Amino acid sequence: MKKNINSYITSIAIFTAFLAASLNSYSQDKKQEFSISLGGPFSYIDSNSAGKTVPGNGVSAGFRYSYYLNEGLSIGIGVEYQTYSSDLKFNSLGGSYAATDAENENFQFRYRAANLREEQKMDYINVPITIQFETPGTSKFYIAAGGKIGFASGGSYQTTIQNVTTSGYYPQYNAELFSPAFAGFASTDNLVTNKHDLDTKVSYSATFETGLKQVIGNRNSIYIGVYFDYGLNNIYDKSGDKHLVQYNPELPVELGYNSIFDTNLSSNVRLVSYGLKLRFALR
């Protein structure tokens, strides 16, 4: 996460310096356009999962600098803050794996979860680079396309389970224990875990935007359009598949709960965002 934060701080610094230099020459060059934007509301984390992904909402806010090659064609670069949220739901799931208890006895740890829901939230700083075409006149049709590089600035997940049952099967005694709770074997209702960090990688996305541009006066314009951003790479690099419910031999009463992204129940995590975008521009 620290590496990602340093990366996007560097990108913002470079963009700010570029913006300052451009503003310095703005009064002599009318080929430049500066705009601020607000977009949303659909923005979520997609993945190939055995469960059901419920897309959440998110919002983006940003700045953009564009340079016009001619009256109808411009290239642009910007920086924006984007939030993402999703729910991953499972009606039921379970698993088992070999473990060793506090008394150094080998056994098979088993768990069963009913109505599990994992809430995921992420924040990214995106740097879009686009090419835009627009028609002549005061009321213009425009279309823009390009790519975005995104740097994670935050991420978390929280799990709720209607019921989770854990047990231990000891093959040497041919016995399955569903208690005691202090040994990590119990049935728990309405479990809510603490929030945990989600560390993700740099995101590369394709972006598309189209709509109407209305010129107001000599310098101002308002853009009203729709946009779609789709992640091109897997942003979650897990080191091996972990267990959803993690047995802790040192303190069995406190079980661990890993993210679905850390298990074999999910793969290929990407960022998706679409909706309406409003821009106010000064040229």
N, C-alpha and C positions, 0 to 999 in steps of 0.2 A: 504493500500500500504506500509506504514512504517513497518508493521509487516512482510510482505513478504520480504522486503529489508533486514531487520535484519536477517531473516531466511536464505536467500541465502548467506549473508555475513558470517554467522556462518558456513554454509556448505563449503564455499570456504576456510575458515580458517582451518577447520578440514582436508580438502583434501590437502591443501598446506603443513600442518604439516606431513601428511601421505606421501606425495610425497618426502619431504625432508629426512625423515627417510629412505625411500626406496632408494633414490639416494646415501645415505651414505653407504649402504650395496651393492650397485650395482656392484662394482668391484669384490666382492667375490661371487656374486650369479648371474649366467647367466640364471636363470629361470625368470628374470624380463624383461619386455619390456615397453618402453615409446614411445608414438606416439603423433603426432599432426595431426589434420584433418581439412578438409574443405568440406562442403556439400551444396547441393541445387539442383535445384532452386525453387522447388515447396513447399510452406509453407504458410498455410492459417488458418483462423478461420472458423470452420464449425458450423452450427446450424440448428435446425429444424425451418424453417422460411416460412412464407407465400410468401416471395419474392424470387428472384433469387440470389443465392450466386455465385459470380464470384471469383474463387480462385486466389490469388495473388502470388507473389514470395517472397522468403526469403532466408537467408543464415545462415549457422552454422559454427562456428569455435571453436575448443576445444582441450583439452589435455586428454590423457588416460594412465592409468597405468594398466598393465596386469601381472599376475603371472601364470606361467605354472606349472600345476600339472603333466603333462608329455609333450612329444614333440607334441602331437596333441590336447591337451585340456588346456584351460586357462580361468581364471576368470578376469574380468576387472572392473575398476571404473574410472570415469572421471568427467570432468566439461566442459561445452560448453555454448557458447552464441548463441541464436537462435532468428531470427526475423520472424514475421508472418504478412501477410497483406491480406485483403479481401475487396470486394465490395458487399454490399447488395443493390439490385435494385428492385424498384416497379414501374410499369407503372402508376398505380393510386391507391390511398387509401384515406380514409377519416374517420372521427369520430365526435362524439358529446358528450358533457357531461354538467352537471349542473354547473353553476358558478354564481358569484355575482360581479356586476360591481362596479366602483368607487363611484357610487351614491347609493350603497346598494340595487340595483334592482337585483332580481333573473332573470336569463335567461339561455338559452341553447347555449353554445358556440359550433360552428360548424366549421370544417375545411375540405378542400379538397386539395390534393397534386397530381400533375402530374409529372411523370418522376423523382422520388426521388432516390437519390444515397447516400449511407452512406459508406464512406471510413474508414476502421478500420485498425489500426496498433498495434502490440504488440511486446514486447521484453521479453525474458525469459532467465534465467540462469538455465540450466538443469544439473542434476547429473545422468548420465547413469550407470547402473550396469548390466553387461552382462556376458554370458558364450560363449566362442568361440571354435569351432572345426576346425582344418585345417589338410589337407593331408600332407604326407611326400614329400621331394624333395625341389628343389630350386624354382620351380613354383608350388604354392600350390592353391588349392581351399579352401575357408574358408566360414564358416557360423556362424553368431553370433546372439544371441537373449537374450532378458531380459526386463528390465523396466527402466523408467526414472522418476525422481521427478523434477518438474520444479517450479521455483520461479519467479514471475512477477517482472521485473525491470522497466517496462514502458508500457503505453497503451494510445491510443487516438482515437477519431473518429471525422469526419467532414462531415456535410450534405450539399448536393447541391440539389436544387429543381427547375425544369424548371418553374413551376408556383404553387403558393399556394394561395388559396382563403379562407379567414376567414369571418365568419358572426355571428350575434347574433340573436337568435329567442326569442322573448318575448311573451310567451303564454298569459299573462294578457292583451296584446294589439293585439294579433294575428298578429304580425308583425315581419319580418325578416330583419335585417339591414345589409347591405353590406358596409357601411361607417358610420361614418368617420374613417380615418386611426388612428387618435389619440386615438380612443376608442378600437383599436385592430381589426377593421373590414376593410379589404382591399384585393385587388388582387395584388400579387407581383410576378414579373418575375425574373428568374435567381438568385434565392436566394442562398447565400453561407454563412453558419454559421461559427463562430469561432471554433477552435479546442477545444475539451473538453476531460478530462481524462476518461479512462476506467479502473476501478479498478477490478482486477480479483484475483481469489484464486489460491492456489497451484494446479498444474496439475500433474496427474499421467498418464503415457503413456506406452504402449507396444512398443518395438522397435525390428526391424529385419534388418539384414544386411548380404549381401552375395556378393562374387566376387572372384577375384584372388589376391594372395599375391606373389610378386616376391622378392626373396632374392637377395641382392646385396652385395657382399663381405662377410665378416665374421659376421658383426653386423647389417647392414642396410637392410631394406625392404621397399617396396612400395606396398600399398594396393590400388586396383582399384575396386570399388564395387557399388552396388545399395542399398538403404536403404528405410525403411518405418517406420514412427512413427505414432501411432494413440492414441489420447487421450481417457482415460477410464472414466473420470469424467467431470461433468459440472463445468466449472471454473467461471461462472458468477452467483453470488447469489444476485438476485434482491429482494428488499423488497416490494412486491406488484407490480402490473402493473401500470405504469405511462402512461400519455397521450403523444403521439408523439409531438403534438404542445401544449405547456403549456400556458394558459391564465394567465396574471399577472395583478390583479386588481389594484395594487399600481402604476404600470407603463404600461398600456395596449399597448402602442405603441411598447414596447419591449417584444415580445413573446419569450418564451423559446422553445428549440428543444431538446428533450431527444433522447437517443440512441434507435435504434430498439430493442436492447437487454433489455431495461428497460420496454418495452411494451409487450402486449399479442401477438404480431406478431412474436415473436421469443422465443425459449427455447433450453435447452440442448446444451450449447456452449462448443465446444471441439477444441483442437489443432490438426492439421494434417500436416505432413511434409513428403516429399519423393523426391527421385532424385538420383543423383550420389554422391559418397563420395570418396575422396582421402585422404590417410593417409601415412605419412612418419614415419617409426618406427626405433628405436634403441634398440638393445637387447644385 
